[in-house]
Amino acid sequence: MTPFVVRPRDRQQLEELRRDPPAANSRRRAQALLWLDEGESVQEVAERLQLSWQAIYQWITRFHARSSLPIATRVADGLQPGRPRTGWGVIDPLLDAVIDRNPRDWGYEATVWTALP
């Protein structure tokens, strides 16, 4: 793989993020990218941060893929896989609307609602 190189303007912004980041993860990514730009290998950075080298390569790939975005966005967390969060303020009103009614009214055979762990 070719050496990781950061444009001078991006390097300045990464250094600012490293000092005053919006999130701890962004700070780590900014620091990792700066170390790579200084010539450290992916393996050295991964060991220093106690991460896999694959994680560092993913950060590099995401940083380059987001090249048209502001630096803070380029080092921000990516999309998280898995079940999406429920919307606050959406579920409780729905539960309130049905909890006092008989489950049979909704097509269930049970006579009471239960909460399973």
Beta strands, then each sheet from edge to edge (+ up, - down):
end
